Amino acid sequence: MRNAIIVHGKPSRDEFYDPAVPPPSSHHWLPWPAKQLLVRDIHAVRPEMPRPYAPDYPGWRREFERYDVDARTLLVGHSCGAGFLVRWLSEHPRVRVGRVALVAPWLDPDGVSAPDFFAFDLDPALTARTQKIAVFTSDDDGDAILRSVDILRDALPRARFHELPGYGHFLQPDAPDVLAALVD
């Protein structure tokens, strides 16, 4: 049975502790692809990463590794979650996965917000261990995201890059282009 793991990004501390704001795994567009995958008989989970406002790679790795990952697993990451997936895949060269969608990926290119979280060597062979990697960005996202995408474009030339107009940081309630990359 195919499965999917959807990894959320890094909210601010204030957003995380605001009782009116949903938890990161249930915020913005993340519930939408989970439901769309479920109705296609693909079991989709959205782990709640520990202390997401101050990401700690070992903690996120422990939470992520609670789920089965194999050649049929679809991986989706948003922002810091996309950067997490790039690191995890880079550090696990024997793991093969299905399709991967990196949405508004953030790798902390300035090294100031989460320097330890992104202290790794990006594996240029990563694309060969997936069915496909699709990277999504928007023409009006922040500079750190656009620079992160440039890093990925240089390191992973076989990935497919999609720039969508007017999506910002992908905070709207759905993302049909991302779904299409996973199950076309």
Contact map, one row per residue, 1 for C-alpha under 8 A:
1110000000000000000000000000000000000000011000000000000000000000000000010000000000000000000000000000000000000000000000000000000000000000000000000000000000000000000000000000000000000000
1111000000000000000000000000000000000000111000000000000000000000000000011100000000000000000000000000000000000000000000000000000000000000000000000000000000000000000000000000000000000000
1111100000000000000000000000000000000000011100000000000000000000000000011100000000000000000000000000000000000000000000000000000000000000000000000000000000000000000000000000000000000000
0111110000000000000000000000000000001000011110000000000000000000000000001111000000000000000000000000000000000000000000000000000000000000000000000000000000000000000000000000000000000000
0011111000000000000000000000000000000000000111100000000000000000001000001111000000000000000000000000000000000000000000000000000000000000000000000000000000000000000000000000000000000000
0001111100000000000000001000010001000000000111100000000000000000000000000011100000000000000000000000000000000000000000000000000000000000000000000000000000000000000000000000000000000000
0000111110000000000000001000000000000000000001111000000000000000000000000011110011000000000000000000000000000000000000000000000000000000000000000000000000000000000000000000000000000000
0000011111000000000000011000010000000000000001111000000000000000000000000000111111000000000000000000000000000000000000000000000000000000000000000000000000000000000000000000000000000000
0000001111100000000000010000000000000000000000000001000000000000000000000000111111000000000000000000000000000000000000000000000000000000000000000000000000000000000000000000000000000000
0000000111110000000000010000000000000000000000000001111000000000000000000000001110000000000000000000000000000000000000000000000000000000000000000000000000000000000000000000000000000000
0000000011111011000000010000000000000000000000000001100000000000000000000000000000000000000000000000000000000000000000000000000000000000000000000000000000000000000000000000000000000000
0000000001111111000000000000000000000000000000000000100000000000000000000000000000000000000000000000000000000000000000000000000000000000000000000000000000000000000000000000000000000000
0000000000111111100000000000000000000000000000000000110000000000000000000000000000000000000000000000000000000000000000000000000000000000000000000000000000000000000000000000000000000000
0000000000011111110000000000000000000000000000000000000000000000000000000000000000000000000000000000000000000000000000000000000000000000000000000000000000000000000000000000000000000000
0000000000111111110010000000000000000000000000000000000000000000000000000000000000000000000000000000000000000000000000000000000000000000000000000000000000000000000000000000000000000000
0000000000111111110010110000000000000000000000000001100000000000000000000000000000000000000000000000000000000000000000000000000000000000000000000000000000000000000000000000000000000000
0000000000001111111010000000000000000000000000000000000000000000000000000000000000000000000000000000000000000000000000000000000000000000000000000000000000000000000000000000000000000000
0000000000000111111110000000000000000000000000000000000000000000000000000000000000000000000000000000000000000000000000000000000000000000000000000000000000000000000000000000000000000000
0000000000000000111111000000000000000000000000000000000000000000000000000000000000000000000000000000000000000000000000000000000000000000000000000000000000000000000000000000000000000000
0000000000000000011111000000000000000000000000000000000000000000000000000000000000000000000000000000000000000000000000000000000000000000000000000000000000000000000000000000000000000000
0000000000000011111111100010000000000000000000000000000000000000000000000000000000000000000000000000000000000000000000000000000000000000000000000000000000000000000000000000000000000000
0000000000000000001111110110000000000000000000000000000000000000000000000000000000000000000000000000000000000000000000000000000000000000000000000000000000000000000000000000000000000000
0000000000000001000011111110000000000000000000010000000000000000000000000000000000000000000000000000000000000000000000000000000000000000000000000000000000000000000000000000000000000000
0000000111100001000001111110000000000000000000010001000000000000000000000000000000000000000000000000000000000000000000000000000000000000000000000000000000000000000000000000000000000000
0000011100000000000000111110011000000000000001110000000000000000000000000000000000000000000000000000000000000000000000000000000000000000000000000000000000000000000000000000000000000000
0000000000000000000001111111111000000000000001000000000000000000000000000000000000000000000000000000000000000000000000000000000000000000000000000000000000000000000000000000000000000000
0000000000000000000011111111111000000000000000000000000000000000000000000000000000000000000000000000000000000000000000000000000000000000000000000000000000000000000000000000000000000000
0000000000000000000000000111111000000000000000000000000000000000000000000000000000000000000000000000000000000000000000000000000000000000000000000000000000000000000000000111110000000000
0000000000000000000000000111111110000000000000000000000000000000000000000000000000000000000000000000000000000000000000000000000000000000000000000000000000000000000000000111111000000000
0000010100000000000000001111111111000000000001000000000000000000000000000000000000000000000000000000000000000000000000000000000000000000000000000000000000000000000000000000110000000000
0000000000000000000000001111111111100000000000000000000000000000000000000000000000000000000000000000000000000000000000000000000000000000000000000000000000000000000000000000000000000000
0000000000000000000000000000111111110000000000000000000000000000000000000000000000000000000000000000000000000000000000000000000000000000000000000000000000000000000000000000111000000000
0000000000000000000000000000111111111000000000000000000000000000000000000000000000000000000000000000000000000000000000000000000000000000000000000000000000000000000000000000011000100000
0000010000000000000000000000011111111100000111000000000000000000000000000000000000000000000000000000000000000000000000000000000000000000000000000000000000000000000000000000000000000000
0000000000000000000000000000001111111110000100000000000000000000000000000000000000000000000000000000000000000000000000000000000000000000000000000000000000000000000000000000000000000000
0000000000000000000000000000000111111111000000000000000000000000000000000000000000000000000000000000000000000000000000000000000000000000000000000000000000000000000000000000000000100000
0001000000000000000000000000000011111111111100000000000000000000000000000000000000000000000000000000000000000000000000000000000000000000000000000000000000000000000000000000000000000000
0000000000000000000000000000000001111111111100000000000000000000000000000000000000000000000000000000000000000000000000000000000000000000000000000000000000000000000000000000000000000000
0000000000000000000000000000000000111111110000000000000000000000000000000000000000000000000000000000000000000000000000000000000000000000000000000000000000000000000000000000000000000000
0000000000000000000000000000000000011111110000000000000000000000000000000000000000000000000000000000000000000000000000000000000000000000000000000000000000000000000000000000000000000000
0100000000000000000000000000000000001111111000000000000000000000000000000000000000000000000000000000000000000000000000000000000000000000000000000000000000000000000000000000000000000000
1111000000000000000000000000000000001111111100000000000000000000000000000000000000000000000000000000000000000000000000000000000000000000000000000000000000000000000000000000000000000000
1111000000000000000000000000000000001100111110000000000000000000000000000000000000000000000000000000000000000000000000000000000000000000000000000000000000000000000000000000000000000000
0011110000000000000000000000000001101100011111000000000000000000000000000000000000000000000000000000000000000000000000000000000000000000000000000000000000000000000000000000000000000000
0001110000000000000000000000000001000000001111100000000000000000000000000000000000000000000000000000000000000000000000000000000000000000000000000000000000000000000000000000000000000000
0000111100000000000000001100010001000000000111110000000000000000000000000000000000000000000000000000000000000000000000000000000000000000000000000000000000000000000000000000000000000000
0000111100000000000000001000000000000000000011111000000000000011000000000000000000000000000000000000000000000000000000000000000000000000000000000000000000000000000000000000000000000000
0000001100000000000000111000000000000000000001111100000000000010000000000000000000000000000000000000000000000000000000000000000000000000000000000000000000000000000000000000000000000000
0000001100000000000000000000000000000000000000111111000000110011000000000000000000000000000000000000000000000000000000000000000000000000000000000000000000000000000000000000000000000000
0000000000000000000000000000000000000000000000011111001100110010000000000000000000000000000000000000000000000000000000000000000000000000000000000000000000000000000000000000000000000000
0000000000000000000000000000000000000000000000001111111100000000000000000000000000000000000000000000000000000000000000000000000000000000000000000000000000000000000000000000000000000000
0000000011100001000000010000000000000000000000001111111100000000000000000000000000000000000000000000000000000000000000000000000000000000000000000000000000000000000000000000000000000000
0000000001111001000000000000000000000000000000000011111000000000000000000000000000000000000000000000000000000000000000000000000000000000000000000000000000000000000000000000000000000000
0000000001001000000000000000000000000000000000000011111100000000000000000000000000000000000000000000000000000000010000000000000000000000000000000000000000000000000000000000000000000000
0000000001000000000000000000000000000000000000000111111110110000000000000000000000000000000000000000000000000000010010000000000000000000000000000000000000000000000000000000000000000000
0000000000000000000000000000000000000000000000000111011111110000000000000000000000000000000000000000000000000000000110000000000000000000000000000000000000000000000000000000000000000000
0000000000000000000000000000000000000000000000000000001111111000000000000000000000010000000000000000000000000000000110000000000000000000000000000000000000000000000000000000000000000000
0000000000000000000000000000000000000000000000000000000111111100000000000000000000000000000000000000000000000000000000000000000000000000000000000000000000000000000000000000000000000000
0000000000000000000000000000000000000000000000001100001111111110000000000000000000000000000000000000000000000000000000000000000000000000000000000000000000000000000000000000000000000000
0000000000000000000000000000000000000000000000001100001111111111000000000000000000000000000000000000000000000000000000000000000000000000000000000000000000000000000000000000000000000000
0000000000000000000000000000000000000000000000000000000011111111100000000000000000000001000000000000000000000000000000000000000000000000000000000000000000000000000000000000000000000000
0000000000000000000000000000000000000000000000000000000001111111110000000000000000000000000000000000000000000000000000000000000000000000000000000000000000000000000000000000000000000000
0000000000000000000000000000000000000000000000111100000000111111110000000000000000000000000000000000000000000000000000000000000000000000000000000000000000000000000000000000000000000000
0000000000000000000000000000000000000000000000101000000000011111111000000000000000000000000000000000000000000000000000000000000000000000000000000000000000000000000000000000000000000000
0000000000000000000000000000000000000000000000000000000000001111111110000000000000000000000000000000000000000000000000000000000000000000000000000000000000000000000000000000000000000000
0000000000000000000000000000000000000000000000000000000000000111111100000000000000000000000000000000000000000000000000000000000000000000000000000000000000000000000000000000000000000000
0000100000000000000000000000000000000000000000000000000000000001111110000000000000000000000000000000000000000000000000000000000000000000000000000000000000000000000000000000000000000000
0000000000000000000000000000000000000000000000000000000000000000111111001000000000000000000000000000000000000000000000000000000000000000000000000000000000000000000000000000000000000000
0000000000000000000000000000000000000000000000000000000000000000101111111000000000000000000000101000000000000000000000000000000000000000000000000000000000000000000000000000000000000000
0000000000000000000000000000000000000000000000000000000000000000000111111000000000000000000000111100000000000000000000000000000000000000000000000000000000000000000000000000000000000000
0000000000000000000000000000000000000000000000000000000000000000000011111000000000000000000000111100000000000000000000000000000001000000000000000000000000000000000000000000000000000000
1110000000000000000000000000000000000000000000000000000000000000000011111100000000000000000000001100000000000000000000000000000000000000000000000000000000000000000000000000000000000000
0111100000000000000000000000000000000000000000000000000000000000000111111110000000000000000000001110000000000000000000000000000000000000000000000000000000000000000000000000000000000000
0111100000000000000000000000000000000000000000000000000000000000000000011111000000000000000000001111000000000000000000000000000000000000000000000000000000000000000000000000000000000100
0001111000000000000000000000000000000000000000000000000000000000000000001111100000001000000000001111100000000000000000000000000000000000000000000000000000000000000000000000000000000000
0001111000000000000000000000000000000000000000000000000000000000000000000111110001000000000000000001111000000000000000000000000000000000000000000000000000000000000000000000000000000000
0000011110000000000000000000000000000000000000000000000000000000000000000011111111111000000000000000111010000000000000000000000000000000000000000000000000000000000000000000000000000000
0000001110000000000000000000000000000000000000000000000000000000000000000001111111000000000000000000011110000000000000000000000000000000000000000000000000000000000000000000000000000000
0000000111000000000000000000000000000000000000000000000000000000000000000000111111100000000000000000011111000000000000000000000000000000000000001000000000000000000000000000000000000000
0000000111000000000000000000000000000000000000000000000000000000000000000000111111110000000000000000000011100000000000000000000000000000000000000000000000000000000000000000000000000000
0000001111000000000000000000000000000000000000000000000000000000000000000000111111111000000000000000000011000000000000000000000000000000000000000000000000000000000000000000000000000000
0000001110000000000000000000000000000000000000000000000000000000000000000001111111111100000000000000111111000000000000000000000000000000000000000000000000000000000000000000000000000000
0000000000000000000000000000000000000000000000000000000000000000000000000000101111111110000000000000010011100000000001000000000000000000000000000000000000000000000000000000000000000000
0000000000000000000000000000000000000000000000000000000010000000000000000000100111111111000000000000000000000000000011000000000000000000000000000000000000000000000000000000000000000000
0000000000000000000000000000000000000000000000000000000000000000000000000010100011111111100000000000000000000000000000000000000000000000000000000000000000000000000000000000000000000000
0000000000000000000000000000000000000000000000000000000000000000000000000000000001111111110000000000000000000000000000000100000000000000000000000000000000000000000000000000000000000000
0000000000000000000000000000000000000000000000000000000000000000000000000000000000111111111000000000000000000000000001011100000000000000000000000000000000000000000000000000000000000000
0000000000000000000000000000000000000000000000000000000000001000000000000000000000011111111100000000000000000000000000000000000000000000000000000000000000000000000000000000000000000000
0000000000000000000000000000000000000000000000000000000000000000000000000000000000001111111110100000000000000000000000000010010000000000000000000000000000000000000000000000000000000000
0000000000000000000000000000000000000000000000000000000000000000000000000000000000000111111110000000000000000000000000001110010000000000000000000000000000000000000000000000000000000000
0000000000000000000000000000000000000000000000000000000000000000000000000000000000000011111110000000000000000000000000010010000000000000000000000000000000000000000000000000000000000000
0000000000000000000000000000000000000000000000000000000000000000000000000000000000000001111111100000000000000000000000000000000000000000000000000000000000000000000000000000000000000000
0000000000000000000000000000000000000000000000000000000000000000000000000000000000000000111111100000000000000000000000000000010010000000000000000000000000000000000000000000000000000000
0000000000000000000000000000000000000000000000000000000000000000000000000000000000000000000111110000000000000000000000000000000000000000000000000000000000000000000000000000000000000000
0000000000000000000000000000000000000000000000000000000000000000000011100000000000000000100111111000000000000000000000000000000010000000000000000000000000000000000000000000000000000000
0000000000000000000000000000000000000000000000000000000000000000000001100000000000000000000001111100000000000000000000000000000011000000000000000000000000000000000000000000000000000000
0000000000000000000000000000000000000000000000000000000000000000000011111110000000000000000000111111000000000000000000000000000011100000000000000000000000000000000000000000000000000000
0000000000000000000000000000000000000000000000000000000000000000000001111110000000000000000000011111000000000000000000000000000001110000000000000000000000000000000000000000000000000000
0000000000000000000000000000000000000000000000000000000000000000000000001110000000000000000000001111100000000000000000000000000001111100000000000000000000000000000000000000000000001100
0000000000000000000000000000000000000000000000000000000000000000000000000111000000000000000000001111110000000000000000000000000001111100000000000000000000000000000000000000000000000100
0000000000000000000000000000000000000000000000000000000000000000000000000011100001000000000000000011111000000000000000000000000000001111000000000000000000000000000000000000000001001100
0000000000000000000000000000000000000000000000000000000000000000000000000001111001100000000000000001111110000000000000000000000000001111000000000000000000000000000000000000000000000000
0000000000000000000000000000000000000000000000000000000000000000000000000001111001000000000000000000111110000000000000000000000000000011100000000000000000000000000000000100000001000000
0000000000000000000000000000000000000000000000000000000000000000000000000000011001000000000000000000011111000000000000000000000000000011110010001000100000000000000000001100000000000000
0000000000000000000000000000000000000000000000000000000000000000000000000000111111100000000000000000011111100000000000000000000000000011100000001001100000000000000000000000000000000000
0000000000000000000000000000000000000000000000000000000000000000000000000000001111100000000000000000000111111000000000000000000000000000000000011001100000000000000000000000000000000000
0000000000000000000000000000000000000000000000000000000000000000000000000000000100100000000000000000000011111000000001000000000000000000000000001001000000000000000000000000000000000000
0000000000000000000000000000000000000000000000000000000000000000000000000000000000000000000000000000000001111111111001000000000000000000000000010001000000000000000000000000000000000000
0000000000000000000000000000000000000000000000000000000000000000000000000000000000000000000000000000000001111110000000000000000000000000000000010011000000000000000000000000000000000000
0000000000000000000000000000000000000000000000000000000000000000000000000000000000000000000000000000000000011111100000000000000000000000000000010000000000000000000000000000000000000000
0000000000000000000000000000000000000000000000000000000000000000000000000000000000000000000000000000000000011111111001000000000000000000000000000000000000000000000000000000000000000000
0000000000000000000000000000000000000000000000000000000000000000000000000000000000000000000000000000000000010111111000000000000000000000000000000000000000000000000000000000000000000000
0000000000000000000000000000000000000000000000000000000000000000000000000000000000000000000000000000000000010111111000000000000000000000000000000000000000000000000000000000000000000000
0000000000000000000000000000000000000000000000000000011000000000000000000000000000000000000000000000000000010011111111000000000000000000000000000000000000000000000000000000000000000000
0000000000000000000000000000000000000000000000000000000000000000000000000000000000000000000000000000000000010011111111100000000000000000000000000000000000000000000000000000000000000000
0000000000000000000000000000000000000000000000000000000110000000000000000000000000000000000000000000000000000000011111100000000000000000000000000000000000000000000000000000000000000000
0000000000000000000000000000000000000000000000000000001110000000000000000000000000010000000000000000000000000000011111100000000000000000000000000000000000000000000000000000000000000000
0000000000000000000000000000000000000000000000000000000000000000000000000000000000110010000000000000000000110010011111110000000000000000000000000000000000000000000000000000000000000000
0000000000000000000000000000000000000000000000000000000000000000000000000000000000000000000000000000000000000000001111111000000000000000000000000000000000000000000000000000000000000000
0000000000000000000000000000000000000000000000000000000000000000000000000000000000000010001000000000000000000000000001111100000000000000000000000000000000000000000000000000000000000000
0000000000000000000000000000000000000000000000000000000000000000000000000000000000000010010000000000000000000000000000111110000000000000000000000000000000000000000000000000000000000000
0000000000000000000000000000000000000000000000000000000000000000000000000000000000000110010000000000000000000000000000011111000000000000000000000000000000100000000000000000000000000000
0000000000000000000000000000000000000000000000000000000000000000000000000000000000000000111000000000000000000000000000001111110000000000000000000000000000100000000000000000000000000000
0000000000000000000000000000000000000000000000000000000000000000000000000000000000000000000000000000000000000000000000000111111000000000000000000000000000110000000000000000000000000000
0000000000000000000000000000000000000000000000000000000000000000000000000000000000000000000000000000000000000000000000000011111110000000000000000000000000010000000000000000000000000000
0000000000000000000000000000000000000000000000000000000000000000000000000000000000000000110010000000000000000000000000000011111111000000000000000000000000010000000000000000000000000000
0000000000000000000000000000000000000000000000000000000000000000000000000000000000000000000000000000000000000000000000000001111111111000000000000000000000010110000000000000000000000000
0000000000000000000000000000000000000000000000000000000000000000000000000000000000000000000000000000000000000000000000000000111111100000000000000000000000000000000000000000000000000000
0000000000000000000000000000000000000000000000000000000000000000000000000000000000000000000010111000000000000000000000000000111111100000000000000000000000000000000000000000000000000000
0000000000000000000000000000000000000000000000000000000000000000000000100000000000000000000000011111000000000000000000000000011111111000000000000000000000000000000000000000000000000000
0000000000000000000000000000000000000000000000000000000000000000000000000000000000000000000000001111000000000000000000000000001111111000000000000000000000000000000000000000000000000000
0000000000000000000000000000000000000000000000000000000000000000000000000000000000000000000000000111000000000000000000000000001001111100000000000000000000000011000000000000000000000000
0000000000000000000000000000000000000000000000000000000000000000000000000000000000000000000000000011110000000000000000000000001001111110000000000000000000000011000000000000000000000000
0000000000000000000000000000000000000000000000000000000000000000000000000000000000000000000000000011110000000000000000000000000000011111000000000000000000000011110000000000000000001000
0000000000000000000000000000000000000000000000000000000000000000000000000000000000000000000000000000111110000000000000000000000000001111100000000000100000000011110000000000000000000000
0000000000000000000000000000000000000000000000000000000000000000000000000000000000000000000000000000111110000000000000000000000000000111110000000000000000000000111100000000000001000000
0000000000000000000000000000000000000000000000000000000000000000000000000000000000000000000000000000001110000000000000000000000000000011111010001100100000000000111100101000000000000000
0000000000000000000000000000000000000000000000000000000000000000000000000000000000000000000000000000000100000000000000000000000000000001111110000000000000000000001111111100000000000000
0000000000000000000000000000000000000000000000000000000000000000000000000000000000000000000000000000000000000000000000000000000000000000111110000000000000000000001111110000000000000000
0000000000000000000000000000000000000000000000000000000000000000000000000000000000000000000000000000000000000000000000000000000000000000011111000000000000000000000011111000000000000000
0000000000000000000000000000000000000000000000000000000000000000000000000000000000000000000000000000000100000000000000000000000000000000111111101100000000000000000000111000000000000000
0000000000000000000000000000000000000000000000000000000000000000000000000000000000000000000000000000000000000000000000000000000000000000000111111100000000000000000000011000000000000000
0000000000000000000000000000000000000000000000000000000000000000000000000000000000000000000000000000000000000000000000000000000000000000000011111110000000000000000000000000000000000000
0000000000000000000000000000000000000000000000000000000000000000000000000000000000000000000000000000000001011100000000000000000000000000000001111111000000000000000000000000000000000000
0000000000000000000000000000000000000000000000000000000000000000000000000000001000000000000000000000000111100000000000000000000000000000100011111111100000000000000000000000000000000000
0000000000000000000000000000000000000000000000000000000000000000000000000000000000000000000000000000000000000000000000000000000000000000100011111111110000000000000000000000000000000000
0000000000000000000000000000000000000000000000000000000000000000000000000000000000000000000000000000000000001000000000000000000000000000000000111111111000000000000000000000000000000000
0000000000000000000000000000000000000000000000000000000000000000000000000000000000000000000000000000000011111000000000000000000000000000000000011111111100000000000000000000000000000000
0000000000000000000000000000000000000000000000000000000000000000000000000000000000000000000000000000000111000000000000000000000000000010100000001111111110000000000000000000000000000000
0000000000000000000000000000000000000000000000000000000000000000000000000000000000000000000000000000000000000000000000000000000000000000000000000111111111000000000000000000000000000000
0000000000000000000000000000000000000000000000000000000000000000000000000000000000000000000000000000000000000000000000000000000000000000000000000011111111100000000000000000000000000000
0000000000000000000000000000000000000000000000000000000000000000000000000000000000000000000000000000000000000000000000000000000000000000000000000001111111111000000000000000000000000000
0000000000000000000000000000000000000000000000000000000000000000000000000000000000000000000000000000000000000000000000000000000000000000000000000000111111111010100000000000000000000000
0000000000000000000000000000000000000000000000000000000000000000000000000000000000000000000000000000000000000000000000000000000000000000000000000000011111111000000000000000000000000000
0000000000000000000000000000000000000000000000000000000000000000000000000000000000000000000000000000000000000000000000000111000000000000000000000000001111111000000000000000000000000000
0000000000000000000000000000000000000000000000000000000000000000000000000000000000000000000000000000000000000000000000000001111000000000000000000000000111111110000000000000000000000000
0000000000000000000000000000000000000000000000000000000000000000000000000000000000000000000000000000000000000000000000000000000000000000000000000000000111111111000000000000000000000000
0000000000000000000000000000000000000000000000000000000000000000000000000000000000000000000000000000000000000000000000000000001000000000000000000000000000011111000000000000000000000000
0000000000000000000000000000000000000000000000000000000000000000000000000000000000000000000000000000000000000000000000000000001000011110000000000000000010011111100000000000000000000000
0000000000000000000000000000000000000000000000000000000000000000000000000000000000000000000000000000000000000000000000000000000000011110000000000000000000001111110000000000000000000000
0000000000000000000000000000000000000000000000000000000000000000000000000000000000000000000000000000000000000000000000000000000000000111100000000000000010000011111000000000000000000000
0000000000000000000000000000000000000000000000000000000000000000000000000000000000000000000000000000000000000000000000000000000000000111100000000000000000000001111100000000000000000000
0000000000000000000000000000000000000000000000000000000000000000000000000000000000000000000000000000000000000000000000000000000000000001111000000000000000000000111110000000000000000000
0000000000000000000000000000000000000000000000000000000000000000000000000000000000000000000000000000000000000000000000000000000000000001111000000000000000000000011111100000000000000000
0000000000000000000000000000000000000000000000000000000000000000000000000000000000000000000000000000000000000000000000000000000000000000011100000000000000000000001111100000000000000000
0000000000000000000000000000000000000000000000000000000000000000000000000000000000000000000000000000000000000000000000000000000000000000011100000000000000000000000111110000000000000000
0000000000000000000000000000000000000000000000000000000000000000000000000000000000000000000000000000000000000000000000000000000000000000111110000000000000000000000111111111000000000000
0000000000000000000000000000000000000000000000000000000000000000000000000000000000000000000000000000000000000000000000000000000000000000011111000000000000000000000001111110000000000000
0000000000000000000000000000000000000000000000000000000000000000000000000000000000000000000000000000000100000000000000000000000000000000110111000000000000000000000000111110000000000000
0000000000000000000000000001100000000000000000000000000000000000000000000000000000000000000000000000001100000000000000000000000000000000010000000000000000000000000000111111001000000000
0000000000000000000000000001100000000000000000000000000000000000000000000000000000000000000000000000000000000000000000000000000000000000000000000000000000000000000000111111100000000000
0000000000000000000000000001100000000000000000000000000000000000000000000000000000000000000000000000000000000000000000000000000000000000000000000000000000000000000000100111111000000000
0000000000000000000000000001110100000000000000000000000000000000000000000000000000000000000000000000000000000000000000000000000000000000000000000000000000000000000000000011111000000000
0000000000000000000000000001110110000000000000000000000000000000000000000000000000000000000000000000000000000000000000000000000000000000000000000000000000000000000000000001111100000000
0000000000000000000000000000100110000000000000000000000000000000000000000000000000000000000000000000000000000000000000000000000000000000000000000000000000000000000000000101111111100000
0000000000000000000000000000000000000000000000000000000000000000000000000000000000000000000000000000000000000000000000000000000000000000000000000000000000000000000000000000011111110000
0000000000000000000000000000000000000000000000000000000000000000000000000000000000000000000000000000000000000000000000000000000000000000000000000000000000000000000000000000001111111000
0000000000000000000000000000000000000000000000000000000000000000000000000000000000000000000000000000101000000000000000000000000000000001000000000000000000000000000000000000001111111100
0000000000000000000000000000000010010000000000000000000000000000000000000000000000000000000000000000000000000000000000000000000000000000000000000000000000000000000000000000001111111111
0000000000000000000000000000000000000000000000000000000000000000000000000000000000000000000000000000000000000000000000000000000000000000000000000000000000000000000000000000000111111111
0000000000000000000000000000000000000000000000000000000000000000000000000000000000000000000000000010100000000000000000000000000000000100000000000000000000000000000000000000000011111111
0000000000000000000000000000000000000000000000000000000000000000000000000100000000000000000000000011100000000000000000000000000000000000000000000000000000000000000000000000000001111111
0000000000000000000000000000000000000000000000000000000000000000000000000000000000000000000000000000000000000000000000000000000000000000000000000000000000000000000000000000000000111111
0000000000000000000000000000000000000000000000000000000000000000000000000000000000000000000000000000000000000000000000000000000000000000000000000000000000000000000000000000000000111111
